[in-house]
Amino acid sequence: MPTAKSPRLNPNKLLLSKWTAVTPQNKEKHFIVSKLLWPNDPDVPLEMIELEAVYSKRAQVMPWRDLLNTDNWRQGWH
């Protein structure tokens, strides 16, 4: 049985990308990456982003790699 393939993401191009929650909560279905939270050390890669719900404007900080989990997220607005 085939499994869903994870999207390939370039963390440098995540800013303003659009995402859909597979299981919306509190009417929050569509999200946008509002900030890239770069570490103070320029040699350390990006780990964290700020994801904002379009409906409520609620923001959450999370590891950008969590967006690769196709059980929770779909790239684009569906």
N, CA, C and O atoms as a Maestro MAE file, in Angstrom:
{
 s_m_m2io_version
 :::
 2.0.0
}

f_m_ct {
 s_m_title
 :::
 protein
 m_atom[312] {
  # First column is atom index #
  i_m_mmod_type
  r_m_x_coord
  r_m_y_coord
  r_m_z_coord
  i_m_residue_number
  s_m_chain_name
  s_m_pdb_residue_name
  s_m_pdb_atom_name
  i_m_atomic_number
  :::
  1 25 0.848 -1.180 0.000 1 A "MET " " N  " 7
  2 3 0.000 0.000 0.000 1 A "MET " " CA " 6
  3 2 0.889 1.236 0.000 1 A "MET " " C  " 6
  4 15 1.743 1.352 0.879 1 A "MET " " O  " 8
  5 25 0.733 2.171 -0.944 2 A "PRO " " N  " 7
  6 3 1.589 3.349 -0.995 2 A "PRO " " CA " 6
  7 2 1.310 4.294 0.164 2 A "PRO " " C  " 6
  8 15 0.178 4.403 0.637 2 A "PRO " " O  " 8
  9 25 2.347 4.968 0.609 3 A "THR " " N  " 7
  10 3 2.190 5.946 1.685 3 A "THR " " CA " 6
  11 2 2.348 7.335 1.088 3 A "THR " " C  " 6
  12 15 2.958 7.506 0.033 3 A "THR " " O  " 8
  13 25 1.795 8.315 1.772 4 A "ALA " " N  " 7
  14 3 1.892 9.693 1.302 4 A "ALA " " CA " 6
  15 2 3.342 10.154 1.378 4 A "ALA " " C  " 6
  16 15 4.025 9.933 2.378 4 A "ALA " " O  " 8
  17 25 3.793 10.786 0.331 5 A "LYS " " N  " 7
  18 3 5.159 11.266 0.283 5 A "LYS " " CA " 6
  19 2 5.237 12.637 0.959 5 A "LYS " " C  " 6
  20 15 4.393 13.501 0.717 5 A "LYS " " O  " 8
  21 25 6.242 12.832 1.797 6 A "SER " " N  " 7
  22 3 6.435 14.116 2.456 6 A "SER " " CA " 6
  23 2 6.847 15.159 1.431 6 A "SER " " C  " 6
  24 15 7.613 14.868 0.512 6 A "SER " " O  " 8
  25 25 6.335 16.384 1.589 7 A "PRO " " N  " 7
  26 3 6.774 17.435 0.676 7 A "PRO " " CA " 6
  27 2 8.236 17.774 0.926 7 A "PRO " " C  " 6
  28 15 8.721 17.674 2.053 7 A "PRO " " O  " 8
  29 25 8.928 18.170 -0.120 8 A "ARG " " N  " 7
  30 3 10.302 18.640 0.042 8 A "ARG " " CA " 6
  31 2 10.234 20.131 0.268 8 A "ARG " " C  " 6
  32 15 9.604 20.859 -0.500 8 A "ARG " " O  " 8
  33 25 10.885 20.586 1.322 9 A "LEU " " N  " 7
  34 3 10.818 21.996 1.666 9 A "LEU " " CA " 6
  35 2 12.203 22.593 1.769 9 A "LEU " " C  " 6
  36 15 13.126 21.976 2.300 9 A "LEU " " O  " 8
  37 25 12.333 23.789 1.259 10 A "ASN " " N  " 7
  38 3 13.535 24.584 1.457 10 A "ASN " " CA " 6
  39 2 13.197 25.571 2.566 10 A "ASN " " C  " 6
  40 15 12.360 26.449 2.360 10 A "ASN " " O  " 8
  41 25 13.824 25.454 3.744 11 A "PRO " " N  " 7
  42 3 13.448 26.323 4.861 11 A "PRO " " CA " 6
  43 2 13.621 27.810 4.549 11 A "PRO " " C  " 6
  44 15 12.946 28.648 5.148 11 A "PRO " " O  " 8
  45 25 14.516 28.145 3.622 12 A "ASN " " N  " 7
  46 3 14.716 29.550 3.274 12 A "ASN " " CA " 6
  47 2 13.545 30.127 2.483 12 A "ASN " " C  " 6
  48 15 13.423 31.346 2.362 12 A "ASN " " O  " 8
  49 25 12.686 29.266 1.946 13 A "LYS " " N  " 7
  50 3 11.553 29.724 1.133 13 A "LYS " " CA " 6
  51 2 10.206 29.528 1.832 13 A "LYS " " C  " 6
  52 15 9.160 29.585 1.186 13 A "LYS " " O  " 8
  53 25 10.226 29.302 3.129 14 A "LEU " " N  " 7
  54 3 8.985 29.054 3.859 14 A "LEU " " CA " 6
  55 2 8.182 30.320 4.153 14 A "LEU " " C  " 6
  56 15 6.962 30.253 4.298 14 A "LEU " " O  " 8
  57 25 8.845 31.470 4.242 15 A "LEU " " N  " 7
  58 3 8.166 32.697 4.626 15 A "LEU " " CA " 6
  59 2 6.988 32.965 3.696 15 A "LEU " " C  " 6
  60 15 7.133 32.959 2.474 15 A "LEU " " O  " 8
  61 25 5.828 33.199 4.287 16 A "LEU " " N  " 7
  62 3 4.559 33.480 3.603 16 A "LEU " " CA " 6
  63 2 3.985 32.276 2.853 16 A "LEU " " C  " 6
  64 15 3.047 32.430 2.070 16 A "LEU " " O  " 8
  65 25 4.539 31.071 3.084 17 A "SER " " N  " 7
  66 3 3.950 29.882 2.461 17 A "SER " " CA " 6
  67 2 2.634 29.550 3.173 17 A "SER " " C  " 6
  68 15 2.440 29.870 4.346 17 A "SER " " O  " 8
  69 25 1.740 28.900 2.424 18 A "LYS " " N  " 7
  70 3 0.388 28.610 2.912 18 A "LYS " " CA " 6
  71 2 0.260 27.127 3.241 18 A "LYS " " C  " 6
  72 15 0.811 26.271 2.550 18 A "LYS " " O  " 8
  73 25 -0.489 26.838 4.326 19 A "TRP " " N  " 7
  74 3 -0.652 25.473 4.809 19 A "TRP " " CA " 6
  75 2 -2.086 25.247 5.252 19 A "TRP " " C  " 6
  76 15 -2.766 26.169 5.704 19 A "TRP " " O  " 8
  77 25 -2.535 24.001 5.115 20 A "THR " " N  " 7
  78 3 -3.867 23.598 5.557 20 A "THR " " CA " 6
  79 2 -3.727 22.517 6.613 20 A "THR " " C  " 6
  80 15 -3.012 21.532 6.432 20 A "THR " " O  " 8
  81 25 -4.429 22.723 7.724 21 A "ALA " " N  " 7
  82 3 -4.447 21.706 8.776 21 A "ALA " " CA " 6
  83 2 -5.340 20.558 8.323 21 A "ALA " " C  " 6
  84 15 -6.464 20.788 7.876 21 A "ALA " " O  " 8
  85 25 -4.856 19.329 8.434 22 A "VAL " " N  " 7
  86 3 -5.632 18.152 8.054 22 A "VAL " " CA " 6
  87 2 -6.837 18.000 8.987 22 A "VAL " " C  " 6
  88 15 -7.928 17.643 8.542 22 A "VAL " " O  " 8
  89 25 -6.639 18.269 10.271 23 A "THR " " N  " 7
  90 3 -7.708 18.194 11.265 23 A "THR " " CA " 6
  91 2 -7.852 19.563 11.922 23 A "THR " " C  " 6
  92 15 -7.244 19.815 12.963 23 A "THR " " O  " 8
  93 25 -8.647 20.448 11.329 24 A "PRO " " N  " 7
  94 3 -8.781 21.804 11.886 24 A "PRO " " CA " 6
  95 2 -9.360 21.786 13.296 24 A "PRO " " C  " 6
  96 15 -10.191 20.944 13.639 24 A "PRO " " O  " 8
  97 25 -8.899 22.736 14.098 25 A "GLN " " N  " 7
  98 3 -9.421 22.914 15.452 25 A "GLN " " CA " 6
  99 2 -9.792 24.381 15.621 25 A "GLN " " C  " 6
  100 15 -9.077 25.257 15.135 25 A "GLN " " O  " 8
  101 25 -10.885 24.656 16.294 26 A "ASN " " N  " 7
  102 3 -11.355 26.018 16.550 26 A "ASN " " CA " 6
  103 2 -11.515 26.829 15.261 26 A "ASN " " C  " 6
  104 15 -11.196 28.017 15.230 26 A "ASN " " O  " 8
  105 25 -12.003 26.190 14.210 27 A "LYS " " N  " 7
  106 3 -12.217 26.813 12.900 27 A "LYS " " CA " 6
  107 2 -10.920 27.282 12.248 27 A "LYS " " C  " 6
  108 15 -10.956 28.033 11.272 27 A "LYS " " O  " 8
  109 25 -9.770 26.846 12.779 28 A "GLU " " N  " 7
  110 3 -8.474 27.223 12.224 28 A "GLU " " CA " 6
  111 2 -8.029 26.138 11.243 28 A "GLU " " C  " 6
  112 15 -7.515 25.092 11.640 28 A "GLU " " O  " 8
  113 25 -8.234 26.406 9.973 29 A "LYS " " N  " 7
  114 3 -7.904 25.443 8.933 29 A "LYS " " CA " 6
  115 2 -6.726 25.911 8.086 29 A "LYS " " C  " 6
  116 15 -5.835 25.127 7.759 29 A "LYS " " O  " 8
  117 25 -6.729 27.193 7.733 30 A "HIS " " N  " 7
  118 3 -5.684 27.743 6.861 30 A "HIS " " CA " 6
  119 2 -4.675 28.550 7.674 30 A "HIS " " C  " 6
  120 15 -5.026 29.319 8.569 30 A "HIS " " O  " 8
  121 25 -3.403 28.341 7.322 31 A "PHE " " N  " 7
  122 3 -2.304 28.974 8.047 31 A "PHE " " CA " 6
  123 2 -1.304 29.549 7.064 31 A "PHE " " C  " 6
  124 15 -1.237 29.139 5.905 31 A "PHE " " O  " 8
  125 25 -0.524 30.511 7.551 32 A "ILE " " N  " 7
  126 3 0.551 31.100 6.759 32 A "ILE " " CA " 6
  127 2 1.790 31.225 7.653 32 A "ILE " " C  " 6
  128 15 1.688 31.564 8.832 32 A "ILE " " O  " 8
  129 25 2.944 30.951 7.076 33 A "VAL " " N  " 7
  130 3 4.196 31.122 7.823 33 A "VAL " " CA " 6
  131 2 4.475 32.618 7.867 33 A "VAL " " C  " 6
  132 15 4.807 33.223 6.848 33 A "VAL " " O  " 8
  133 25 4.338 33.212 9.051 34 A "SER " " N  " 7
  134 3 4.452 34.665 9.192 34 A "SER " " CA " 6
  135 2 5.862 35.128 9.540 34 A "SER " " C  " 6
  136 15 6.215 36.280 9.288 34 A "SER " " O  " 8
  137 25 6.673 34.240 10.116 35 A "LYS " " N  " 7
  138 3 8.050 34.612 10.479 35 A "LYS " " CA " 6
  139 2 8.954 33.391 10.427 35 A "LYS " " C  " 6
  140 15 8.536 32.269 10.717 35 A "LYS " " O  " 8
  141 25 10.206 33.637 10.050 36 A "LEU " " N  " 7
  142 3 11.261 32.642 10.191 36 A "LEU " " CA " 6
  143 2 12.078 33.086 11.404 36 A "LEU " " C  " 6
  144 15 12.579 34.210 11.433 36 A "LEU " " O  " 8
  145 25 12.215 32.233 12.382 37 A "LEU " " N  " 7
  146 3 12.895 32.589 13.630 37 A "LEU " " CA " 6
  147 2 14.335 32.088 13.576 37 A "LEU " " C  " 6
  148 15 14.657 30.999 14.052 37 A "LEU " " O  " 8
  149 25 15.184 32.916 12.980 38 A "TRP " " N  " 7
  150 3 16.590 32.552 12.790 38 A "TRP " " CA " 6
  151 2 17.340 32.578 14.107 38 A "TRP " " C  " 6
  152 15 17.117 33.479 14.915 38 A "TRP " " O  " 8
  153 25 18.227 31.617 14.350 39 A "PRO " " N  " 7
  154 3 19.063 31.634 15.560 39 A "PRO " " CA " 6
  155 2 20.055 32.800 15.493 39 A "PRO " " C  " 6
  156 15 20.330 33.341 14.422 39 A "PRO " " O  " 8
  157 25 20.577 33.168 16.649 40 A "ASN " " N  " 7
  158 3 21.551 34.270 16.706 40 A "ASN " " CA " 6
  159 2 22.853 33.916 16.004 40 A "ASN " " C  " 6
  160 15 23.532 34.791 15.465 40 A "ASN " " O  " 8
  161 25 23.196 32.657 16.011 41 A "ASP " " N  " 7
  162 3 24.430 32.196 15.368 41 A "ASP " " CA " 6
  163 2 24.152 31.930 13.888 41 A "ASP " " C  " 6
  164 15 23.350 31.053 13.566 41 A "ASP " " O  " 8
  165 25 24.799 32.670 12.982 42 A "PRO " " N  " 7
  166 3 24.523 32.492 11.553 42 A "PRO " " CA " 6
  167 2 24.935 31.123 11.008 42 A "PRO " " C  " 6
  168 15 24.519 30.752 9.910 42 A "PRO " " O  " 8
  169 25 25.743 30.370 11.755 43 A "ASP " " N  " 7
  170 3 26.168 29.043 11.315 43 A "ASP " " CA " 6
  171 2 25.168 27.950 11.690 43 A "ASP " " C  " 6
  172 15 25.302 26.804 11.259 43 A "ASP " " O  " 8
  173 25 24.168 28.307 12.492 44 A "VAL " " N  " 7
  174 3 23.154 27.339 12.924 44 A "VAL " " CA " 6
  175 2 21.969 27.435 11.966 44 A "VAL " " C  " 6
  176 15 21.494 28.537 11.690 44 A "VAL " " O  " 8
  177 25 21.483 26.301 11.454 45 A "PRO " " N  " 7
  178 3 20.367 26.350 10.492 45 A "PRO " " CA " 6
  179 2 19.044 26.746 11.147 45 A "PRO " " C  " 6
  180 15 18.877 26.653 12.363 45 A "PRO " " O  " 8
  181 25 18.133 27.179 10.323 46 A "LEU " " N  " 7
  182 3 16.786 27.532 10.767 46 A "LEU " " CA " 6
  183 2 16.103 26.302 11.359 46 A "LEU " " C  " 6
  184 15 16.137 25.223 10.766 46 A "LEU " " O  " 8
  185 25 15.494 26.462 12.507 47 A "GLU " " N  " 7
  186 3 14.750 25.373 13.140 47 A "GLU " " CA " 6
  187 2 13.290 25.747 13.390 47 A "GLU " " C  " 6
  188 15 12.401 24.907 13.248 47 A "GLU " " O  " 8
  189 25 13.039 27.005 13.763 48 A "MET " " N  " 7
  190 3 11.708 27.388 14.230 48 A "MET " " CA " 6
  191 2 11.063 28.426 13.302 48 A "MET " " C  " 6
  192 15 11.736 29.260 12.697 48 A "MET " " O  " 8
  193 25 9.738 28.338 13.218 49 A "ILE " " N  " 7
  194 3 8.950 29.292 12.458 49 A "ILE " " CA " 6
  195 2 7.777 29.760 13.307 49 A "ILE " " C  " 6
  196 15 7.451 29.152 14.326 49 A "ILE " " O  " 8
  197 25 7.148 30.847 12.874 50 A "GLU " " N  " 7
  198 3 5.889 31.271 13.464 50 A "GLU " " CA " 6
  199 2 4.808 31.026 12.423 50 A "GLU " " C  " 6
  200 15 4.894 31.514 11.296 50 A "GLU " " O  " 8
  201 25 3.801 30.274 12.805 51 A "LEU " " N  " 7
  202 3 2.700 29.905 11.926 51 A "LEU " " CA " 6
  203 2 1.456 30.612 12.429 51 A "LEU " " C  " 6
  204 15 1.098 30.484 13.600 51 A "LEU " " O  " 8
  205 25 0.786 31.366 11.542 52 A "GLU " " N  " 7
  206 3 -0.374 32.162 11.943 52 A "GLU " " CA " 6
  207 2 -1.652 31.623 11.301 52 A "GLU " " C  " 6
  208 15 -1.698 31.371 10.097 52 A "GLU " " O  " 8
  209 25 -2.679 31.452 12.116 53 A "ALA " " N  " 7
  210 3 -3.982 31.029 11.617 53 A "ALA " " CA " 6
  211 2 -4.650 32.207 10.921 53 A "ALA " " C  " 6
  212 15 -4.727 33.301 11.480 53 A "ALA " " O  " 8
  213 25 -5.133 31.985 9.704 54 A "VAL " " N  " 7
  214 3 -5.763 33.060 8.940 54 A "VAL " " CA " 6
  215 2 -7.064 33.496 9.605 54 A "VAL " " C  " 6
  216 15 -7.351 34.691 9.670 54 A "VAL " " O  " 8
  217 25 -7.845 32.558 10.094 55 A "TYR " " N  " 7
  218 3 -9.158 32.853 10.673 55 A "TYR " " CA " 6
  219 2 -9.062 33.681 11.957 55 A "TYR " " C  " 6
  220 15 -9.753 34.690 12.099 55 A "TYR " " O  " 8
  221 25 -8.214 33.258 12.881 56 A "SER " " N  " 7
  222 3 -8.167 33.878 14.210 56 A "SER " " CA " 6
  223 2 -6.971 34.789 14.431 56 A "SER " " C  " 6
  224 15 -6.937 35.536 15.408 56 A "SER " " O  " 8
  225 25 -5.992 34.738 13.539 57 A "LYS " " N  " 7
  226 3 -4.726 35.483 13.681 57 A "LYS " " CA " 6
  227 2 -3.870 34.974 14.835 57 A "LYS " " C  " 6
  228 15 -2.883 35.609 15.204 57 A "LYS " " O  " 8
  229 25 -4.249 33.818 15.412 58 A "ARG " " N  " 7
  230 3 -3.456 33.222 16.483 58 A "ARG " " CA " 6
  231 2 -2.148 32.702 15.889 58 A "ARG " " C  " 6
  232 15 -2.142 32.048 14.847 58 A "ARG " " O  " 8
  233 25 -1.050 33.001 16.562 59 A "ALA " " N  " 7
  234 3 0.263 32.558 16.087 59 A "ALA " " CA " 6
  235 2 0.819 31.503 17.021 59 A "ALA " " C  " 6
  236 15 0.609 31.540 18.234 59 A "ALA " " O  " 8
  237 25 1.536 30.559 16.425 60 A "GLN " " N  " 7
  238 3 2.207 29.533 17.219 60 A "GLN " " CA " 6
  239 2 3.623 29.361 16.683 60 A "GLN " " C  " 6
  240 15 3.860 29.442 15.478 60 A "GLN " " O  " 8
  241 25 4.550 29.126 17.587 61 A "VAL " " N  " 7
  242 3 5.933 28.864 17.218 61 A "VAL " " CA " 6
  243 2 6.120 27.358 17.201 61 A "VAL " " C  " 6
  244 15 5.709 26.655 18.124 61 A "VAL " " O  " 8
  245 25 6.751 26.872 16.130 62 A "MET " " N  " 7
  246 3 6.929 25.432 15.991 62 A "MET " " CA " 6
  247 2 8.143 25.137 15.122 62 A "MET " " C  " 6
  248 15 8.576 26.000 14.358 62 A "MET " " O  " 8
  249 25 8.700 23.933 15.225 63 A "PRO " " N  " 7
  250 3 9.782 23.546 14.315 63 A "PRO " " CA " 6
  251 2 9.238 23.459 12.887 63 A "PRO " " C  " 6
  252 15 8.166 22.894 12.670 63 A "PRO " " O  " 8
  253 25 9.957 24.006 11.924 64 A "TRP " " N  " 7
  254 3 9.464 23.995 10.544 64 A "TRP " " CA " 6
  255 2 9.322 22.581 10.005 64 A "TRP " " C  " 6
  256 15 8.498 22.341 9.122 64 A "TRP " " O  " 8
  257 25 10.099 21.650 10.514 65 A "ARG " " N  " 7
  258 3 10.015 20.270 10.030 65 A "ARG " " CA " 6
  259 2 8.692 19.592 10.379 65 A "ARG " " C  " 6
  260 15 8.342 18.575 9.779 65 A "ARG " " O  " 8
  261 25 7.949 20.148 11.349 66 A "ASP " " N  " 7
  262 3 6.629 19.602 11.668 66 A "ASP " " CA " 6
  263 2 5.691 19.703 10.460 66 A "ASP " " C  " 6
  264 15 4.754 18.915 10.337 66 A "ASP " " O  " 8
  265 25 5.941 20.666 9.573 67 A "LEU " " N  " 7
  266 3 5.105 20.813 8.381 67 A "LEU " " CA " 6
  267 2 5.265 19.641 7.412 67 A "LEU " " C  " 6
  268 15 4.429 19.453 6.528 67 A "LEU " " O  " 8
  269 25 6.322 18.860 7.567 68 A "LEU " " N  " 7
  270 3 6.548 17.700 6.716 68 A "LEU " " CA " 6
  271 2 5.620 16.538 7.059 68 A "LEU " " C  " 6
  272 15 5.498 15.597 6.275 68 A "LEU " " O  " 8
  273 25 4.974 16.591 8.204 69 A "ASN " " N  " 7
  274 3 4.079 15.518 8.644 69 A "ASN " " CA " 6
  275 2 2.750 15.641 7.896 69 A "ASN " " C  " 6
  276 15 1.909 16.472 8.240 69 A "ASN " " O  " 8
  277 25 2.571 14.808 6.876 70 A "THR " " N  " 7
  278 3 1.364 14.879 6.049 70 A "THR " " CA " 6
  279 2 0.115 14.375 6.773 70 A "THR " " C  " 6
  280 15 -0.992 14.505 6.250 70 A "THR " " O  " 8
  281 25 0.277 13.806 7.960 71 A "ASP " " N  " 7
  282 3 -0.895 13.447 8.764 71 A "ASP " " CA " 6
  283 2 -1.529 14.699 9.370 71 A "ASP " " C  " 6
  284 15 -2.709 14.696 9.721 71 A "ASP " " O  " 8
  285 25 -0.734 15.776 9.491 72 A "ASN " " N  " 7
  286 3 -1.211 17.007 10.122 72 A "ASN " " CA " 6
  287 2 -1.324 18.197 9.172 72 A "ASN " " C  " 6
  288 15 -2.176 19.065 9.363 72 A "ASN " " O  " 8
  289 25 -0.469 18.241 8.151 73 A "TRP " " N  " 7
  290 3 -0.382 19.431 7.296 73 A "TRP " " CA " 6
  291 2 -0.378 19.087 5.817 73 A "TRP " " C  " 6
  292 15 0.159 18.060 5.403 73 A "TRP " " O  " 8
  293 25 -0.993 19.973 5.019 74 A "ARG " " N  " 7
  294 3 -0.934 19.906 3.559 74 A "ARG " " CA " 6
  295 2 -0.435 21.269 3.067 74 A "ARG " " C  " 6
  296 15 -0.880 22.314 3.542 74 A "ARG " " O  " 8
  297 25 0.479 21.239 2.124 75 A "GLN " " N  " 7
  298 3 0.996 22.490 1.591 75 A "GLN " " CA " 6
  299 2 -0.060 23.130 0.699 75 A "GLN " " C  " 6
  300 15 -0.708 22.446 -0.094 75 A "GLN " " O  " 8
  301 25 -0.230 24.437 0.828 76 A "GLY " " N  " 7
  302 3 -1.252 25.178 0.083 76 A "GLY " " CA " 6
  303 2 -2.551 25.224 0.874 76 A "GLY " " C  " 6
  304 15 -2.667 24.636 1.949 76 A "GLY " " O  " 8
  305 25 -3.526 25.939 0.317 77 A "TRP " " N  " 7
  306 3 -4.842 26.016 0.958 77 A "TRP " " CA " 6
  307 2 -5.806 25.135 0.198 77 A "TRP " " C  " 6
  308 15 -6.010 25.302 -1.004 77 A "TRP " " O  " 8
  309 25 -6.396 24.193 0.916 78 A "HIS " " N  " 7
  310 3 -7.319 23.226 0.303 78 A "HIS " " CA " 6
  311 2 -8.706 23.416 0.865 78 A "HIS " " C  " 6
  312 15 -9.631 22.701 0.481 78 A "HIS " " O  " 8
  :::
 }
 m_bond[311] {
  # First column is bond index #
  i_m_from
  i_m_to
  i_m_order
  :::
  1 1 2 1
  2 2 3 1
  3 3 4 2
  4 3 5 1
  5 5 6 1
  6 6 7 1
  7 7 8 2
  8 7 9 1
  9 9 10 1
  10 10 11 1
  11 11 12 2
  12 11 13 1
  13 13 14 1
  14 14 15 1
  15 15 16 2
  16 15 17 1
  17 17 18 1
  18 18 19 1
  19 19 20 2
  20 19 21 1
  21 21 22 1
  22 22 23 1
  23 23 24 2
  24 23 25 1
  25 25 26 1
  26 26 27 1
  27 27 28 2
  28 27 29 1
  29 29 30 1
  30 30 31 1
  31 31 32 2
  32 31 33 1
  33 33 34 1
  34 34 35 1
  35 35 36 2
  36 35 37 1
  37 37 38 1
  38 38 39 1
  39 39 40 2
  40 39 41 1
  41 41 42 1
  42 42 43 1
  43 43 44 2
  44 43 45 1
  45 45 46 1
  46 46 47 1
  47 47 48 2
  48 47 49 1
  49 49 50 1
  50 50 51 1
  51 51 52 2
  52 51 53 1
  53 53 54 1
  54 54 55 1
  55 55 56 2
  56 55 57 1
  57 57 58 1
  58 58 59 1
  59 59 60 2
  60 59 61 1
  61 61 62 1
  62 62 63 1
  63 63 64 2
  64 63 65 1
  65 65 66 1
  66 66 67 1
  67 67 68 2
  68 67 69 1
  69 69 70 1
  70 70 71 1
  71 71 72 2
  72 71 73 1
  73 73 74 1
  74 74 75 1
  75 75 76 2
  76 75 77 1
  77 77 78 1
  78 78 79 1
  79 79 80 2
  80 79 81 1
  81 81 82 1
  82 82 83 1
  83 83 84 2
  84 83 85 1
  85 85 86 1
  86 86 87 1
  87 87 88 2
  88 87 89 1
  89 89 90 1
  90 90 91 1
  91 91 92 2
  92 91 93 1
  93 93 94 1
  94 94 95 1
  95 95 96 2
  96 95 97 1
  97 97 98 1
  98 98 99 1
  99 99 100 2
  100 99 101 1
  101 101 102 1
  102 102 103 1
  103 103 104 2
  104 103 105 1
  105 105 106 1
  106 106 107 1
  107 107 108 2
  108 107 109 1
  109 109 110 1
  110 110 111 1
  111 111 112 2
  112 111 113 1
  113 113 114 1
  114 114 115 1
  115 115 116 2
  116 115 117 1
  117 117 118 1
  118 118 119 1
  119 119 120 2
  120 119 121 1
  121 121 122 1
  122 122 123 1
  123 123 124 2
  124 123 125 1
  125 125 126 1
  126 126 127 1
  127 127 128 2
  128 127 129 1
  129 129 130 1
  130 130 131 1
  131 131 132 2
  132 131 133 1
  133 133 134 1
  134 134 135 1
  135 135 136 2
  136 135 137 1
  137 137 138 1
  138 138 139 1
  139 139 140 2
  140 139 141 1
  141 141 142 1
  142 142 143 1
  143 143 144 2
  144 143 145 1
  145 145 146 1
  146 146 147 1
  147 147 148 2
  148 147 149 1
  149 149 150 1
  150 150 151 1
  151 151 152 2
  152 151 153 1
  153 153 154 1
  154 154 155 1
  155 155 156 2
  156 155 157 1
  157 157 158 1
  158 158 159 1
  159 159 160 2
  160 159 161 1
  161 161 162 1
  162 162 163 1
  163 163 164 2
  164 163 165 1
  165 165 166 1
  166 166 167 1
  167 167 168 2
  168 167 169 1
  169 169 170 1
  170 170 171 1
  171 171 172 2
  172 171 173 1
  173 173 174 1
  174 174 175 1
  175 175 176 2
  176 175 177 1
  177 177 178 1
  178 178 179 1
  179 179 180 2
  180 179 181 1
  181 181 182 1
  182 182 183 1
  183 183 184 2
  184 183 185 1
  185 185 186 1
  186 186 187 1
  187 187 188 2
  188 187 189 1
  189 189 190 1
  190 190 191 1
  191 191 192 2
  192 191 193 1
  193 193 194 1
  194 194 195 1
  195 195 196 2
  196 195 197 1
  197 197 198 1
  198 198 199 1
  199 199 200 2
  200 199 201 1
  201 201 202 1
  202 202 203 1
  203 203 204 2
  204 203 205 1
  205 205 206 1
  206 206 207 1
  207 207 208 2
  208 207 209 1
  209 209 210 1
  210 210 211 1
  211 211 212 2
  212 211 213 1
  213 213 214 1
  214 214 215 1
  215 215 216 2
  216 215 217 1
  217 217 218 1
  218 218 219 1
  219 219 220 2
  220 219 221 1
  221 221 222 1
  222 222 223 1
  223 223 224 2
  224 223 225 1
  225 225 226 1
  226 226 227 1
  227 227 228 2
  228 227 229 1
  229 229 230 1
  230 230 231 1
  231 231 232 2
  232 231 233 1
  233 233 234 1
  234 234 235 1
  235 235 236 2
  236 235 237 1
  237 237 238 1
  238 238 239 1
  239 239 240 2
  240 239 241 1
  241 241 242 1
  242 242 243 1
  243 243 244 2
  244 243 245 1
  245 245 246 1
  246 246 247 1
  247 247 248 2
  248 247 249 1
  249 249 250 1
  250 250 251 1
  251 251 252 2
  252 251 253 1
  253 253 254 1
  254 254 255 1
  255 255 256 2
  256 255 257 1
  257 257 258 1
  258 258 259 1
  259 259 260 2
  260 259 261 1
  261 261 262 1
  262 262 263 1
  263 263 264 2
  264 263 265 1
  265 265 266 1
  266 266 267 1
  267 267 268 2
  268 267 269 1
  269 269 270 1
  270 270 271 1
  271 271 272 2
  272 271 273 1
  273 273 274 1
  274 274 275 1
  275 275 276 2
  276 275 277 1
  277 277 278 1
  278 278 279 1
  279 279 280 2
  280 279 281 1
  281 281 282 1
  282 282 283 1
  283 283 284 2
  284 283 285 1
  285 285 286 1
  286 286 287 1
  287 287 288 2
  288 287 289 1
  289 289 290 1
  290 290 291 1
  291 291 292 2
  292 291 293 1
  293 293 294 1
  294 294 295 1
  295 295 296 2
  296 295 297 1
  297 297 298 1
  298 298 299 1
  299 299 300 2
  300 299 301 1
  301 301 302 1
  302 302 303 1
  303 303 304 2
  304 303 305 1
  305 305 306 1
  306 306 307 1
  307 307 308 2
  308 307 309 1
  309 309 310 1
  310 310 311 1
  311 311 312 2
  :::
 }
}
